Amino acid sequence: MKHWLCALAFGIAAAAQLGAAEVVVYSSVDDVFARPIAERFQKQTGIEVKLVPDTEETKSTGLVNRLIAEKKRPQCDVFWSGDPVRAGILKSKGVSAAYESPAAAGLPPQFSDPEHHFTSFSTRARVIIYNTNLVAAGEVPRSVRDLANPKWKGRACMANPLFGTTSMQAAAWFETMGDEAARAFFAALTANDVRILSSNGEVKRRVAAGDFAFGLTDTDDAIGAMAEGKPVNFVLPDQDGAGTLLVPNAAVLIAGAPHPDTARKFIDYLLSAETERALAQSEATQIPLRAGVPGPSKLPPLAEIKALPVDYAKLVTRLEALQAGFLKEWASQRK
């Protein structure tokens, strides 16, 4: 009996140890980009990564709502957000916990939460993707305001501004233009018959197919279409004006995480130069925030991009108000 009890105790301890050697990661980053990073971490550390992806149409929003719903009984350890605004929303709802990672050294602080509730790394950019068969070289749209140019009436598209990076873009327009000018801009989009599609991925596909001359999407979508041999190219918009909106990743430690120690180790790995290098050189084609890490060949380094000057923390308040009011009404009228 004594030996049996010892064996049982050992088994329970071993099971507990095995249970601790895991980390649950919710990720709004495309699974094809996030999973290789998770697998590399798992191989190096022996910590099992349980990766939970989001859907394309509700990118970020679906997982954020799930994390808020699970606040009292967290099931997730780390949220790997495709943008810092959703990470800021989690902070405002008391879902995240502060963690100052030693791996954040070398990352520019302006993209991250000063209280360390999220830390940003590797960025995408919002771009204009255009069909090279439909847009002449001398007529390429170079500003987001070209969406409202009557010359392109009915020939431009964008994703639903209630979701994903387009919602962040909308919040940035209100923050930088001011409420009155931003509302006027959205009215101009309506008047110019800008088509609202389900996702950035659909924008890429429809522009590549020639259904639209151009649209707004992210760098990974545009470069991915080019890699597939589609008749498209892209520009970083407003480089001679207000600047291009950058959309960095954000790593978030969940308050009350079931596996806090492995969560911190995974965040440290996400913030490493190794991860930024991998995201730059893979099909994710993301721009490293850390100086000295080689970036993707089709994009300039961070230092050479004129970024739209936004306070990501302020975009949180903007976006929450817009999604519950103006954007919800505007999007419903466009269906």
C-alpha positions in Angstrom: 0.0 0.0 0.0 2.8 2.4 0.9 4.5 1.8 -2.4 1.2 2.3 -4.2 0.6 5.6 -2.5 4.1 6.7 -3.3 3.6 5.8 -7.0 0.3 7.6 -7.0 1.9 10.7 -5.5 4.7 10.6 -8.0 2.2 10.3 -10.8 0.2 13.3 -9.6 3.4 15.4 -9.2 4.5 14.3 -12.7 1.1 15.2 -14.2 1.2 18.6 -12.5 4.7 19.2 -13.8 3.6 18.2 -17.4 0.6 20.5 -17.1 2.8 23.4 -16.1 4.9 22.9 -19.2 2.4 24.4 -21.5 1.2 27.8 -22.5 -2.2 28.8 -24.0 -1.8 31.5 -26.7 -4.7 33.2 -28.4 -3.5 34.8 -31.6 -5.1 37.2 -34.0 -2.1 36.9 -36.3 -2.7 34.6 -39.3 -2.1 31.0 -38.3 0.3 30.4 -41.1 2.6 33.1 -39.7 2.1 32.5 -36.0 2.3 28.7 -35.9 5.9 28.4 -37.1 7.0 30.8 -34.3 5.1 28.8 -31.7 6.5 25.5 -33.0 10.1 26.9 -32.9 9.5 28.1 -29.3 8.1 24.6 -28.4 11.1 22.9 -29.9 13.6 25.1 -28.1 12.0 25.0 -24.7 10.0 21.8 -24.5 7.0 23.9 -23.5 3.8 22.9 -25.4 2.1 25.8 -27.1 -1.7 25.5 -27.5 -2.4 28.1 -30.2 -5.9 29.4 -30.6 -6.4 31.4 -33.8 -9.0 34.0 -34.8 -11.1 34.0 -37.9 -10.3 36.3 -40.9 -13.6 38.2 -40.8 -13.5 39.0 -37.1 -9.8 39.3 -36.8 -8.8 40.4 -33.3 -12.4 41.3 -32.3 -13.5 37.7 -31.8 -10.7 36.8 -29.5 -10.8 40.1 -27.6 -14.5 39.5 -26.8 -13.7 35.9 -25.7 -10.9 37.1 -23.4 -13.2 39.7 -21.8 -15.9 37.0 -21.3 -13.3 34.8 -19.7 -12.0 37.5 -17.4 -13.2 35.9 -14.1 -11.9 32.5 -15.2 -9.0 33.0 -17.6 -8.3 30.1 -20.0 -5.6 32.0 -21.9 -2.0 32.9 -20.9 -0.8 35.1 -23.7 -2.7 37.2 -26.3 -0.6 37.7 -29.4 -2.4 40.6 -31.0 -2.0 41.7 -34.6 -2.2 45.3 -33.4 -1.7 47.3 -30.2 -5.2 48.8 -30.1 -6.9 45.5 -29.2 -4.2 45.0 -26.6 -5.1 48.4 -25.2 -8.7 47.4 -25.0 -7.8 44.4 -22.9 -5.9 46.7 -20.5 -8.9 49.1 -20.3 -11.1 46.1 -19.3 -8.7 44.8 -16.7 -8.0 41.7 -18.6 -4.2 42.1 -19.0 -1.4 42.2 -16.5 1.8 44.2 -16.5 5.0 42.5 -17.5 8.2 44.3 -18.2 10.1 41.7 -20.3 13.9 41.9 -20.4 13.7 40.9 -24.0 12.1 44.2 -24.9 15.5 46.0 -24.7 16.1 47.6 -28.1 12.4 47.9 -29.1 11.2 51.5 -29.5 9.0 52.4 -26.6 6.5 54.6 -28.5 4.6 51.6 -29.8 4.2 49.9 -26.4 2.2 50.5 -23.2 4.3 52.6 -20.8 2.8 50.6 -17.9 3.9 47.3 -19.7 0.5 45.8 -20.2 1.5 45.1 -23.8 4.8 45.3 -25.7 4.9 45.8 -29.4 7.3 44.2 -31.9 7.5 43.6 -35.7 5.1 45.8 -37.7 2.9 45.7 -40.8 1.9 48.8 -42.6 -1.5 49.8 -44.2 -1.0 50.0 -47.9 -2.8 50.7 -51.1 -2.9 47.6 -53.3 -3.6 48.2 -57.0 -4.2 46.2 -60.1 -1.4 46.9 -62.6 -3.7 46.1 -65.5 -6.2 48.7 -64.4 -4.1 51.5 -63.0 -1.5 53.1 -65.3 2.0 53.8 -63.8 1.4 57.5 -63.7 -2.0 57.3 -62.1 -1.2 55.1 -59.0 -3.2 56.4 -56.0 -0.7 57.5 -53.4 -3.0 58.7 -50.6 -5.8 57.1 -48.6 -7.8 60.2 -49.7 -7.8 58.8 -53.2 -10.5 56.5 -52.1 -12.8 59.5 -52.2 -11.5 60.8 -55.5 -14.4 60.9 -58.0 -11.9 59.7 -60.7 -12.1 56.3 -58.9 -15.8 56.2 -58.2 -17.0 52.6 -57.8 -13.5 51.3 -58.4 -12.1 51.2 -54.9 -12.6 48.9 -51.9 -11.7 48.5 -48.2 -12.5 46.0 -45.5 -15.3 46.4 -43.0 -14.1 49.2 -40.5 -15.7 47.4 -37.6 -13.0 44.7 -37.6 -9.3 44.1 -37.9 -6.7 46.6 -39.0 -9.3 48.6 -40.9 -11.0 49.5 -37.6 -7.7 50.7 -36.3 -7.3 52.7 -39.6 -10.7 54.3 -39.0 -9.8 55.3 -35.4 -6.5 56.8 -36.7 -8.4 58.9 -39.2 -10.6 60.3 -36.5 -7.6 60.9 -34.2 -5.5 62.7 -36.9 -8.2 64.4 -39.0 -10.5 65.4 -36.1 -14.2 64.3 -35.8 -15.7 66.7 -38.3 -13.2 66.1 -41.1 -13.3 62.3 -40.5 -17.1 62.2 -40.7 -16.9 64.2 -43.9 -14.3 61.7 -45.3 -16.6 58.8 -44.5 -19.4 60.6 -46.2 -17.1 61.1 -49.3 -16.4 57.3 -49.2 -20.1 56.6 -49.4 -20.6 59.1 -52.2 -17.8 57.6 -54.2 -19.2 54.1 -53.9 -16.3 52.6 -52.1 -17.1 49.0 -51.7 -17.0 47.5 -48.2 -15.7 43.9 -48.2 -15.5 41.3 -45.5 -11.8 41.3 -44.8 -8.3 42.5 -46.0 -7.9 39.2 -47.6 -11.0 39.8 -49.7 -9.7 43.2 -50.7 -6.5 41.5 -51.9 -8.4 38.9 -53.8 -10.9 41.2 -55.5 -8.2 43.7 -56.5 -6.1 40.9 -57.9 -9.1 39.6 -59.8 -9.7 43.0 -61.4 -13.0 43.6 -59.7 -11.6 46.8 -58.3 -8.7 49.1 -59.4 -7.3 49.5 -55.9 -8.1 49.1 -52.2 -6.7 49.3 -48.7 -5.1 46.3 -47.1 -2.0 45.3 -45.1 1.6 44.7 -46.4 1.4 40.9 -45.9 -1.7 40.6 -48.1 -0.3 42.8 -50.8 3.1 41.1 -50.9 1.5 37.7 -50.7 -0.6 38.5 -53.8 2.6 39.6 -55.7 4.3 36.3 -54.6 1.4 34.4 -56.2 2.1 36.2 -59.5 -1.1 38.3 -59.4 -1.1 41.5 -61.4 -0.8 43.8 -58.4 1.6 46.2 -56.7 1.4 48.4 -53.7 2.4 51.8 -52.3 2.9 53.1 -48.7 0.3 55.8 -48.7 0.8 59.5 -47.8 4.6 59.3 -47.6 4.5 62.9 -48.9 1.8 63.9 -46.5 0.5 62.7 -43.1 2.3 59.3 -43.2 1.5 55.6 -43.3 -0.3 53.9 -40.5 1.9 51.2 -38.9 0.4 48.2 -37.3 2.8 46.4 -34.9 2.2 43.2 -33.1 1.6 43.3 -29.4 2.3 40.7 -26.7 -0.1 40.6 -23.7 0.2 38.7 -20.5 -3.4 37.8 -19.3 -4.2 38.6 -15.7 -4.7 35.5 -13.7 -3.1 33.4 -16.5 -3.2 29.6 -15.7 0.5 29.3 -16.6 2.1 32.6 -15.8 5.7 31.4 -15.8 5.6 29.8 -19.3 3.5 32.8 -20.4 6.4 35.1 -19.6 8.9 32.8 -21.4 6.7 32.9 -24.5 6.4 36.7 -24.4 10.2 36.9 -24.0 10.5 34.8 -27.1 8.0 36.8 -29.1 10.0 40.0 -28.3 13.3 38.6 -29.3 15.4 39.5 -32.3 15.1 35.9 -33.5 11.3 36.3 -33.8 11.5 39.7 -35.5 14.0 38.2 -38.0 11.8 35.2 -38.6 8.7 37.3 -39.2 10.7 39.6 -41.6 12.1 36.8 -43.7 9.0 34.6 -43.8 5.8 35.2 -45.9 4.7 37.4 -43.1 7.1 40.1 -44.4 6.9 42.2 -41.3 9.2 45.1 -40.6 11.4 44.7 -37.5 11.0 47.5 -34.9 14.4 46.7 -33.5 17.3 48.4 -35.3 19.9 46.1 -36.9 17.5 43.2 -37.7 17.3 42.6 -41.5 13.9 43.4 -42.9 11.9 42.0 -45.8 13.3 42.9 -49.2 10.1 44.5 -50.6 9.8 47.0 -47.7 12.0 49.9 -46.5 13.4 49.7 -43.0 11.5 51.4 -40.2 13.8 54.4 -40.2 12.9 55.2 -43.8 9.2 55.1 -43.4 7.2 58.2 -42.6 4.7 56.9 -40.1 1.4 58.4 -39.3 1.9 60.0 -35.9 -0.7 58.4 -33.6 -0.9 57.7 -29.9 -2.0 54.0 -29.8 -3.4 54.4 -26.3 -5.7 57.2 -27.5 -6.9 55.0 -30.4 -8.3 52.6 -27.8 -10.9 55.1 -26.6 -11.6 56.3 -30.1 -12.2 52.8 -31.4 -14.5 51.7 -28.6 -16.7 54.8 -29.1 -16.7 54.5 -32.9 -17.5 50.8 -32.9 -20.5 51.3 -30.7 -21.7 54.4 -32.6 -20.6 56.0 -35.9 -18.8 53.1 -37.5 -21.5 50.6 -36.6 -24.2 52.8 -38.2 -22.0 53.7 -41.2 -21.2 50.0 -41.9 -24.8 48.9 -41.6 -25.9 51.5 -44.1 -23.3 50.2 -46.6 -24.7 46.6 -46.7 
